[in-house]
Amino acid sequence: MSKPRPRRAARSSGGGDVHELGGARVGPGERADVNVLVSQRTSGAPVYVPAHVWRGAAPGPTLLVTGTLHGDEINGAGIVRRIIDEPRFELLAGTLVLVPVINVLGFERNSRYMPDRRDLNRAFPGSASGSLTARYAHALFHEFLLNSDCCIDLHSAASLRTNYPNVRVDLTNSEASALAVSFGCELVIDGEGPDGSFRKSACAAGVPTMILEAGEVSKIEPSVEETGARGVRNALIHLKMTEGEPVKPPYQALIHKTVWVRASNGGVLRFHAGPGDVVDQGQPLATNTDLLGRPLNVIESPAAGVLLGMTTLPAVAPGDPVAHLAIPDGGVEWIRKALKKARTKDGHAHHEIVREHLSTNVVVDEWEEGPE
Ligand SMILES: [Zn+2]
């Protein structure tokens, strides 16, 4: 059952009207670069968020795509840049608003946080009279979000971790879920997001929103760019803003349960599995060794699942996260079968490339049982 949600009239667009953003007026069939004033620096200099507004000729919804809400998660900036540079679709209807870097103040310092040390993604919907971060959030919410009908917000894993590309959405929100499913990642993680997050506040305001979580901070990773660009095109097909065949994933699992696997000793890890791998219960994920390389213990998977995220820092203290495991409802055998089928059909498929690329940061050794 879907929860009752506030309904907003579509703000947009297409047809004979104009889309207004940051003082610019963009007509049907037009494209424009726009700078939106959202804040001020300590020096008094204005802070603008650059955006690209792209209109189809026909009426339709407004899709907002935002990157780098956490200022060091620049994979989102890479995805948006690729969509602007090399679009693989013709925008036929509605309005696509592309924002590579929405947290300009965090981005300039390669920091997750705002200059007042707050997390922008816990400050929505913001306040016009609050802290720097609250005011910045308020400006974004009013300038960008409330002028949109739905939103895709692009994130990466937090510092020193990597995420196999996955989307996160409140599965009780039917429109947001349909958007997230259409994006075409293998893993769709259920959850409404933390209080104050952009997506939770956006959904509460009647703008269905999903997030992508992919790759690492401080990097623009080609396979993540590719995943994001495909996903946005898939979403545009779903929203009937363009035409074409969506790129389907080899499997798609709705995930209601995830678990962090943690180190029990201080030491240095040797990994036996990487992001995106399908693992069985009890399968060795990493061997924790002392500084001389002597094995301390083998960290095993607590359940059958798919590795959603991994640490990229192999030096761990007790309790540090090693891996984030997605646990599908129906086990993993159907996933293995689907992957095998996709491998025979597509040769070297995109999901294999993503797994390999992300694993370059996580050196995976075969697990060999040592002496007792
Ligand atoms: Zn983030």
Residues whose N, C-alpha, C, O or C-beta is under 5 A from the ligand:
A	BS01	ZN	H70 E73 H155 S156
